[in-house]
Amino acid sequence: MRMEVSVRPASIPIAGGLGAEVKIRENIWLSLKPETPQLYRKLLDSLHVAFDFFTFVCMDLCSAEDIQLEANFCPRTLTGGTIIYPTAHFHCMPVYSPKKRRNPHPMNALLKRSDLANHFEPVLARWFETPTQLKSVRVLYLSALYGDHPYAENKFLSMCQAAEVFHRRFRRGEYMESNRYENEVLPLLIERIPADLPADLIEVMRQRFEYLNEFSLAKRLKELVAENKEIILKIVPDIKDALRAIVEARNQFTHFSARNRHTHLSGETITVRLSAGLIF
């Protein structure tokens, strides 16, 4: 991967006019060596997992333009004894293609190498251990940040869904123990459904009762905020109002009805709530 960052002379002493920016190019070579032969599609998936990791760390899109595959069959031995394996080059298009790339400043990185110290390899290994659980979260979150969405509503809904999916995969999401709810509470709720209701309505009520024990989006967001409340309050002091506004906006988009058709949401208010949602 090749990353480009811009720094100012004020932070790094270097010749140049006041306010001039200096380009620093850093090449990072990422090598994946599977123990057994794998499909090219699977290798690409592994590469995207790695790129997404560095995208989160650098807070800038990291992707591959060219990939070199080296095969361990039909090697050629030179006169001096050097073994050359056949290679193939592939052009790889990134999953997310923003209209305009920015040059990130080193100070804007989420993590620096010194922050991880000797924990870099364990952290990266842990990241690769959960690619399936994180895939939907990564796609939703990063596509909202770097995808080519013409409307703020798309980004906003993707952010909300990313937060909800993350909480579902990695946090407790039920008000009471699942078996107890299914065996003690759910039968009572279904039993109380009036028998003279339309059959399709009865079926819908049955289905909704089955999921009644699951946390709402508001509950999930509150728990995620509570885990990092001290930091979040410094960024968004009125986080309670922000959460309420986020849930209200999401419900108006996904549960539209005649009662809330006169919405007061505008592009500006959506952008504000989207910005608040970025902290998750």
N, C-alpha and C positions, 0 to 999 in steps of 0.2 A: 504494500500500500504506500502511496505517496501522499504526504500531507503538507500543505503550505500554510504558514501562519505569518501574520504581519505584526511587527513590533515597532515601537517608536523610540527614537534616541533618548527620550526622557527616562525610559526604563532600562535600556541597554546602551551604554556609551559606544557610539560608532560615528564615523565621519558622515556628514550629510547636513543639509539645511534643516532649520527648525521646522518641526512638524512633518518632516519627510518620513516615509515608511520604508522599511527594509524587508525584503522577501527572504525568508529562511525556508529552505526546502529540506525535508527530512524523509529519507527512504526507509520504510519498515518492510522487511521481508518476512512474510508469513508462510510457513511450510507445513503442510498437512501430509502425514505419512500413515495411511491406513494399513493395518496389519494384514488384512485380506483384500482382494480386489473388490472394488465398489463401482456402482453405476455412476456415470458422470453427473447425473441429476442429484445423487446423494452427496457427492463431493461439493456441488454448488450450494446445497443446503447448509453444509458444514461451514463453507466460506461465508455465507450470509450471516450465520450465527456469530462468527468472529467479527465481521464488519459491524454488525449491530452493537457488539460489545464496545468497540472503539468509538462508534458514533455516540453512545451514551457517555463514555468517558470524556471525549473531546468536545461534546456538545456541537458537533458539526458532522455532516454526512460523510461517511467513509464507505467507499465502494471500490470494486475492481473494474478496470477497463480491459486488462489482458490477463489471461491465466495461462501458465505453462505447466503442462502435464509431463511427467517423466515416467516412462515405462521401465520395468525391471526385466523385460524379456528382449531377446535378440540384441544383446549388447555387442559393441564393437571395440576390440582391444587394439590400441595404437602400438607402434613399434616400441615406444618407451615404457609400455606396460599400463598406460592410462586406459581405463575402461570408460567408454562413452555409451550412455543409454539413449535410446531414441526419445525424442521430445516432440510435443505437439503444442502449438499455440492456439488459444481460443480467444475470441473477442467476447467479453462479458458485459452486458448492459446492466446497470444498477437497478435495483428494485424500485427505488424512489429517485425521481429526477426533478429536483427543484428548478424553477425557471432561472433563478439567479443564485450562484454560489457566493458565499461570503468568505472572507479571510479571517478566521478566528484568532483572537489574541490569546496567548498562553495563559493569561490570568483568568480567562473565561472557561477554562477546562474544569470539568467536574472533579476529576482526580488527576494528580500528578504522580509520576513514578515514585517520588519520595513518599507520597501518602501511603502507597501500598507496601513500600519497603520490601521485605522478604516474603510478602503474602501474595505477590502478583500471580505466581503459578497456581496456588490453591484457589484464588478467586476466579481465575480464568477457567480452571478445571471445573469448578462448581457451576460456572455459567454454561459450560458444555454438557453438564449432567442434566440440565433442565431445559433443553431446547424445545421439546414438544409442549411442555406446560407454558413456556414463555412465548411460543411462536405467535399466537393470536394477539397477545399483548404488544409484542414488538411491532407487528404489522400495523395494528391500529394506531399505536402511539407515533411511530416514526413516519407513517404515511400522512398523519395529520400535520406533523412538523415540516416534512420535506416533500410531501406529495403535491401534485399540481391540482389543487382544489380551487375552483373559481369562487366558491362561496364559503363564508365563515361558518355557516351552519354545518357543513360537512366536517370541518375540523372540530367543531364543538362536540358534535355527536360522537365522533371517533374517540375524542379524549374521554368523554364520559364512559363509553363502552370499554375502553382500555382499562380504566380504573376499576370498573365493575368486574371485568374478566380477571384482572390480577387478583382482586380480593377473593373471587370465587375459587381460584386455583390454589392460593397460598394462605388463606385465612379461614377461620371458623365462620360459617355463614348461616347458622340456624339459631332460632330463639330458644329451642329446647332440644333435647336429645332426639335424634331422628326416629329410632325404633319406638320410643315412648309416644311420640306424636302420631306415628302411623298406626300404632296398635291401640292407643287409648283415646286420642283426641279426634283423629280423622274419621273413624267410624261414627262418632257422635255427631259430627258436623254433617256428614252425608245422610245420616238418619233423620236429621231435622229438615231436610229439603222437602217442601210441600210436594205431594205426589201429583197434584192437579196442574202443575206447571208444564209448559211445552217441553217435549222430550229433548230438543236441542239445547234449551236453557238449562235443564237438569244436568245434561252432560257437561256443559261449560262450567257450571258450578262445581261439579265433581273434580274437574281438572284443576280449577283454581284453588280449591281446598287442598289439593295435593301439594301445591307450592306455597301455601300460606305460611308455612314455617320458615321460609327462606327470608333472609334480610332484604330490605329494600335498598335502592341506590343511596338514599339519604343516610341510612344506617352504615352502609359500607364506607361511604366517604368520610363520615364522622370517625370511624375507627381508624382509617388510614391517616387522617389528620392527627388524631390523638397520639399515634406512634411517633410523630415528629412535631408535636405541637409547639415546642419552644422555638424551633427554627422557623416554622411556618408563620407564627405570629409576628416575627420580625419582618417578614415579607408582605403578609396580608393581615394587618391588625384586626380587621373586621371579618375574620374568617367565617364566623357563624352566619353573618348576613350573606357572604359570598356563597357558602354552601347552599343556603336556602334559595338563592337566586339561580344557582346552577341547576338544582333539582327542578325548580319551577320551569326554567327554560326547557330542560330536557323533556319534562312531562308535556309541555305544550306542543312540542314537535312530534313526540311519539304517541301521545294519547289525546290527539285533537278531538274536540267535540264542540257542539253548538254553544255550550256554556262558556267556553274559553276562546271562542273564535275571534273576539275583539282583543287580540293580544297587543301589548304595548312594547313587545320586543322589536328592536331595530338592529341594523347592522352594527351600530356603535355599541349598544348594550351587549350584544352577543360577543363582540370582540373583547369587551371588558371581562366578561365571564369566562371567555376562552383563556385570557391571560391569567386569570385566577386559577383555572384548571391546569395550567402548565406546571404548577408546582408539584402536582402529583406524579 
